[in-house]
Amino acid sequence: VQLQASGGGLVQPGGSLRLSCAASRSIFSTHTMTWFRQAPGKQREWVAVITTGGIISFLDSVKGRFTISRDSAKNTVTLQMNSLRPEDTAIYYCNARDRQSGVNYWGQGTQVTVSS
């Protein structure tokens, strides 16, 4: 499985960005999809997850601001980020985890910078 993340950039506080993760094949029925992020000097943390059954969870600090969705026809997972804060600045990574084998696949990361 190959994952291609896109959509990062520079945005002012309070602004919005949409990240996309395109998978090389249809995987949503077998893989949990997660967005992670890693800020400078910090450990990578999960931000949002959507399971094979469609169950969605968010990191507490992004609840109410971020949404995650998937488009099976396009093999794409989207992270919509609203009301962005400087503390959301990080490299964002798309992850696919095989539900049976536990094998992880990672996208290349996309930089999100929230600054005035």
N, C-alpha and C positions, 0 to 999 in steps of 0.2 A: 504494500500500500504506500502510495506517495501522497503527501499532503502539501498543498500550496497555499500559504497564507498571504493575504493582501489587505490593503485598506488603512494601514497606519499613516501617521503624519503628525503635524503640529497643529494644535488647536488651543484656543484660549479657554480659560476656566469657564465652566458653564456650557461649553460647546458640546458637539456630538461628533462621533465617528462610527463608522460601520466597518467591522472586520469580517472578512470572508475566508473560509477554509474550503478549498476544493479538493476532494478526494479523487484518486485516479480510477476508482471503480466504486460500485455500489457496496457500501459497508454498514449502513446504519442499522440493519437488522442483526448484525453480529458484533458491532463495535460501539462501545460507549465513547461519546465525543466530549472532549473537555477543552476549555480554554484555560491556559495557565499564563502567568506573567512573572517576570523577574525584574525587579528594580535594581539599580546599581548598589552593590554591597549587601544585597538581601537575598534570601533564599527564594527559589521559585515557589509560587503558591498557585493553587487552583483558584479560578475565578468563577467559572460557570460550567455546568455539566448537563448533558442530556443523554439519558440512557437509551438502550435499545427499545425499551418500552415507552419512551417519551417522558419519563420523569425528569423534572428539571430542578436543579438546585443552584444557589448562588452563595458566594462568599458574603458574609454579613455586610461588609462595607460597601458592596455594590448593589445590594437589594434595593429595588425600587428605581434604580438608575439604569441598570443593564438588562437586556433581554437576550435570550439565545433561541435560535430556531434552526430548523433544517429543512432542506428541500431535496427530497429523495430523487426527483427527476433530474436535478442538476448535480447531485452528489455534493452538496454544499451546505456547510454550517455557517451561520451568521451570528456575530456578536454585535448587537446594537448597543452603543454606549452613549448615554445621555448625561447631562449635568456633570460633565467631567471635572475632576479636581486635580490639582497638581500632584497629589499623592497617587493618582492613577498612572502617572508616568512610569513606563516600563517597556520592556520587550515582551510582546504577547506571542504565545506559542499555541498552536493547535495540536491536540493530541487525540489519537484514536487507540483505544485499548480493546484488543480482542477478548470478548467475554469468556471464551472457553480456554484459550491458551494463556491469556494474560500478557501476550506480546504487545508492546507499545510502539506506536509509530508517531514521529514528530514532524511537524512542519518546520520551516526554516526560521520562523520568528519575524515579527513586524514591529517596528518601533512606534510607540505612541508617546508623544510629548505634550503635556498640558502646561502651558506657560503663557503669561501675558507679555 
